[in-house]
Amino acid sequence: MPQMAAESLVNDSVDWSLAISTATRIAPSGPVLSRQQTQAAVDMLRDLALEAVEPVQQVTGLAAPPTSRAQVVDRATWIESNVAGMQIALASLSETIYEGGLPAGVRSLGTRGSAVQLGLVLGWLSGKVLGQYEVFTAPGQPGRLLLVAPTIVQVEQQLQVPSRDFRLWVCLHEETHRVQFGAVSWLGGYLASLVNEFIEASDLSFNETLRRVTAVLGSIARRTSLMEAAQSPEQREVFNKMTGVMSLLEGHADVVMDAVGPQVVPSVALIRERFTERRNSPKAIDAVARRALGMDLKLRQYTEGAAFVRQVVEAVGMTGFNQVWTSPQTLPTRTEITNPDVWIKRMAG
């Protein structure tokens, strides 16, 4: 299918402008700061993102090219980044189902319904996400590491923890994601290929596929959990691979951000305690949204993935753990994430 035709079909499938405007309109307002305080926070985050590079390299033993350093953004820019990533990812769906043009009924479905639904989800998440590495980008364009300044400042205020320590702690987590994708050249392409497999394994009509894929792609781009309901057997197999990969990436980043220790982040123990308590005790409305979006699984990814990394590193050291980055075949399966000894034995064998 010609690239121009695929792009045209994607643009016809969802009213992306409506999705962005909806998300931006319902996104929560940021913390109340003066212009001077806002600029100071942005400058500090930029500096701390650079400061995080060396500790992450020391802990992980991995180094990424010094390209696409972290960019400090607001919630609107984060929303636009996710929509752009979805457009790129959805092009593969367009190529799969394209048959000379998009039916009028499908245009009507996707143009407004999916756009509003997507906008509502992105708007809510924009007040939760602290940072993100862009996985889906145009060919030849490296992903960017985004730090969502208003959310970072708002969370640090809610936790009542030292600002500089918390901001560096977040930068360590997000820098680990940049290193994962920057140092492991095949990782981004592999994750994108899993999304394509998931889409192509659908046995639904285009209308229903579009609705569900919008949620799935948004979940991957935002690193939130995938919804497991109504998957075909083929999709479930791919989904399990996705879950294994995402658990590894999130658990690895969580371990690294704590492993730097108090010599780098003096209040790291306090931050982890309060952040975990906040994560495990959501407000009523957030609890409902989490269940609706399948984000409870996302929280398990952090916990199970971190436990996997810690147990493997304790058993075989960081060098032994880094075998996971050799190829897609050395990644832990979803089962191995909860049974690290199985992965260790497989690598030894």
C-alpha positions in Angstrom: 0.0 0.0 0.0 1.5 3.4 -0.9 2.7 5.4 2.1 0.5 8.4 1.1 -2.6 6.2 1.0 -1.8 4.8 4.5 -1.3 8.2 5.9 -4.5 9.5 4.4 -6.5 6.5 5.8 -5.0 7.2 9.3 -6.0 10.8 9.1 -9.5 9.9 8.0 -9.9 7.3 10.7 -9.7 9.6 13.7 -10.3 13.3 14.2 -6.8 13.8 15.7 -7.4 17.5 16.2 -10.5 16.8 18.2 -8.6 14.2 20.3 -5.9 16.8 21.1 -8.4 19.6 21.9 -10.5 17.3 24.1 -7.5 16.1 26.0 -6.1 19.6 26.5 -9.4 20.9 27.6 -9.9 18.3 30.4 -6.2 18.1 31.4 -5.9 19.2 35.1 -4.4 22.6 35.8 -0.8 22.6 36.9 0.5 23.8 40.3 0.2 27.5 41.1 3.7 28.9 40.4 4.9 32.3 39.4 6.6 32.7 36.0 10.0 32.9 37.8 9.3 29.7 39.8 8.1 27.9 36.6 11.3 28.8 34.7 13.4 27.8 37.7 11.7 24.4 37.8 12.3 23.9 34.0 15.9 24.9 34.3 16.5 22.5 37.2 14.9 19.6 35.4 17.1 20.2 32.4 20.2 20.2 34.5 19.2 17.2 36.6 18.4 15.2 33.4 22.0 15.6 32.4 23.2 14.9 35.9 21.3 11.6 35.8 23.3 10.3 32.9 26.4 9.2 34.7 24.7 7.5 37.7 22.5 5.5 35.4 25.4 4.4 33.3 27.3 3.3 36.4 24.5 1.3 37.8 23.3 -0.3 34.5 26.6 -0.7 32.7 24.8 0.6 29.6 25.5 3.8 27.6 23.2 5.4 25.1 24.3 7.9 22.4 24.2 11.5 23.6 21.4 12.3 21.3 17.8 13.4 22.1 18.5 14.6 25.6 15.6 15.1 27.8 13.1 17.8 26.9 11.0 19.5 29.6 7.4 19.9 28.4 4.0 20.8 29.6 0.9 18.6 29.5 -0.3 19.8 26.2 3.0 18.9 24.5 2.9 15.5 26.1 -0.6 15.0 24.7 0.5 16.0 21.2 3.5 13.6 21.4 1.2 10.7 22.2 -1.2 11.5 19.4 1.6 11.8 16.9 2.9 8.4 18.1 -0.5 6.8 17.7 -0.8 8.2 14.1 2.5 6.5 13.2 1.6 3.2 14.8 -1.8 3.1 13.3 -0.4 3.4 9.8 0.3 -0.3 10.0 -3.4 -1.0 10.8 -4.3 1.1 7.7 -2.0 -0.9 5.5 -3.5 -4.1 6.8 -7.2 -3.2 6.1 -6.9 -0.8 3.3 -9.0 -1.8 0.3 -9.2 1.2 -1.9 -10.6 3.7 0.6 -12.3 4.0 4.0 -16.0 3.4 4.1 -18.2 6.4 5.1 -19.6 4.6 8.1 -16.1 3.9 9.4 -15.1 7.5 8.9 -18.1 8.6 10.9 -17.3 6.2 13.7 -13.6 7.1 14.0 -13.8 10.8 13.3 -15.5 11.8 16.5 -16.3 8.9 18.8 -12.8 7.5 19.0 -11.3 11.0 19.1 -13.4 12.0 22.1 -12.7 8.7 23.9 -9.0 9.0 23.2 -9.0 12.6 24.3 -10.6 11.8 27.6 -8.0 9.1 28.4 -5.1 11.3 27.4 -6.4 14.3 29.3 -6.7 12.3 32.5 -3.3 10.6 32.1 -1.6 13.9 31.4 -2.0 14.7 35.1 -0.4 11.3 36.2 2.5 10.8 33.9 5.8 12.2 35.1 7.9 11.4 32.0 8.0 9.3 28.9 10.3 8.0 26.2 8.8 8.2 22.7 8.8 4.8 21.2 6.8 5.5 18.0 8.5 8.1 15.8 8.9 8.8 12.1 11.5 6.7 10.3 15.0 7.9 11.0 13.8 10.2 13.9 15.1 9.2 17.3 12.7 9.1 20.2 12.7 12.0 22.7 12.8 11.7 26.5 10.0 13.9 27.8 9.8 15.3 31.4 6.3 16.6 32.2 7.2 19.5 34.5 3.8 20.5 35.9 3.0 16.9 37.0 6.5 16.4 38.5 6.2 19.6 40.6 2.6 18.8 41.6 3.5 15.3 42.8 6.5 16.5 44.8 4.3 19.0 46.5 1.7 16.4 47.3 4.4 14.0 48.7 6.1 16.9 50.6 9.6 15.7 49.8 12.7 17.7 48.8 12.2 19.2 45.4 15.6 18.7 44.0 15.8 15.1 45.3 12.5 14.1 43.8 13.2 15.7 40.5 16.5 13.9 40.2 14.9 10.7 41.3 12.3 11.0 38.4 15.1 11.9 36.0 17.0 8.7 37.0 14.0 6.6 36.1 13.3 8.3 32.8 17.0 8.4 31.9 17.1 4.6 32.4 14.3 4.3 29.7 16.4 6.5 27.4 19.4 4.2 27.9 17.3 1.1 27.4 16.2 2.2 24.0 19.4 4.0 23.1 21.8 1.3 24.1 19.7 -1.6 22.8 19.3 -0.8 19.1 16.7 -3.4 18.3 14.4 -2.8 21.3 12.2 0.0 19.8 11.7 -1.9 16.6 10.8 -5.1 18.5 8.2 -3.4 20.6 6.7 -1.8 17.5 6.6 -5.2 15.8 4.7 -6.6 18.8 2.1 -3.9 18.4 1.8 -4.7 14.7 1.3 -8.4 15.5 -1.3 -7.6 18.0 -3.2 -5.5 15.5 -2.9 -8.1 12.7 -4.1 -10.9 15.0 -7.5 -9.2 15.5 -10.5 -11.1 14.2 -12.8 -8.2 14.7 -14.5 -5.8 12.2 -12.5 -2.7 11.3 -14.8 -0.5 13.4 -14.3 -2.5 16.6 -10.6 -3.0 15.9 -10.1 0.7 15.5 -11.8 1.4 18.8 -9.7 -1.2 20.7 -6.4 -0.5 18.9 -6.7 3.2 19.9 -6.7 2.1 23.5 -3.9 -0.5 23.0 -1.6 1.9 21.2 -2.2 4.6 23.7 -1.3 2.2 26.4 2.0 1.2 24.9 3.0 4.8 24.1 2.2 5.9 27.6 3.6 2.8 29.1 0.2 2.1 30.8 -1.1 -1.4 30.9 -2.9 -3.1 28.1 -6.5 -4.2 28.6 -6.7 -7.9 28.4 -10.4 -8.3 27.8 -11.8 -9.7 24.5 -8.5 -10.8 23.0 -8.2 -13.6 20.5 -5.9 -16.5 21.4 -3.3 -15.1 18.9 -3.6 -11.6 20.5 -3.2 -13.1 24.0 0.1 -14.7 23.0 1.4 -11.4 21.7 0.0 -9.6 24.7 2.0 -11.9 27.1 5.1 -10.9 25.2 4.3 -7.2 25.6 3.6 -7.6 29.3 7.0 -9.4 29.8 8.8 -6.6 28.0 7.0 -3.8 29.7 7.5 -5.4 33.2 11.2 -5.7 32.5 11.6 -2.1 31.3 9.6 -0.6 34.2 11.1 -2.8 36.9 14.6 -2.1 35.6 14.0 1.6 35.8 12.5 1.4 39.3 15.5 -0.6 40.5 18.0 1.9 39.0 16.3 5.0 40.4 16.6 3.5 43.9 20.0 1.8 43.4 21.9 5.1 43.1 21.5 5.4 46.9 21.5 8.4 49.3 24.9 9.6 48.1 23.1 10.8 44.9 19.5 11.3 46.2 19.8 11.9 50.0 16.1 11.4 50.7 15.6 8.4 48.4 14.2 6.2 51.1 11.6 8.8 52.1 10.6 9.4 48.5 10.2 5.8 47.7 8.1 5.2 50.8 5.7 8.1 50.2 5.6 7.5 46.4 4.7 3.8 46.9 2.1 4.7 49.4 0.6 7.2 47.0 0.7 4.6 44.1 -1.0 2.0 46.2 -3.7 4.2 47.7 -5.4 6.1 44.9 -8.3 8.4 45.4 -11.7 6.9 44.6 -12.1 8.4 41.2 -8.5 7.4 40.3 -9.2 3.9 41.4 -12.2 3.7 39.1 -10.2 5.1 36.2 -7.4 2.6 36.9 -9.7 -0.3 36.7 -11.4 1.0 33.5 -8.0 1.5 31.8 -6.5 -1.7 33.1 -3.8 0.2 35.0 -3.8 -2.3 37.9 -1.8 -4.5 35.7 0.6 -1.6 35.1 1.2 -1.4 38.8 2.0 -5.1 38.9 4.5 -4.5 36.1 6.5 -2.2 38.3 6.4 -4.5 41.3 7.0 -7.8 39.5 9.5 -6.3 37.1 11.5 -4.8 39.9 11.5 -8.0 41.9 12.7 -9.9 38.8 15.6 -7.5 38.3 16.7 -7.5 41.9 16.6 -11.3 42.2 18.6 -11.8 38.9 21.2 -9.1 39.8 21.6 -10.7 43.2 22.1 -14.1 41.7 24.3 -13.3 38.6 25.3 -9.7 39.0 24.5 -6.8 36.7 26.7 -8.2 33.9 24.7 -11.4 34.0 21.4 -9.6 34.1 22.4 -7.5 31.0 22.1 -10.7 28.9 18.4 -9.7 28.6 19.5 -7.0 26.1 21.2 -9.5 23.7 18.2 -10.2 21.5 14.4 -10.6 21.7 15.0 -14.3 22.5 16.8 -13.4 25.7 14.0 -11.2 27.1 12.1 -12.8 30.0 8.7 -14.2 29.2 5.7 -13.1 31.2 6.0 -16.4 33.2 9.7 -15.9 33.8 9.1 -12.4 35.2 7.4 -14.0 38.2 9.9 -16.9 38.2 13.4 -15.4 37.8 15.1 -18.7 38.4 13.6 -20.1 35.3 15.1 -17.3 33.2 18.5 -17.6 35.0 18.6 -21.4 34.2 17.6 -20.7 30.6 20.4 -18.3 30.1 22.9 -20.6 31.8 21.7 -23.4 29.6 
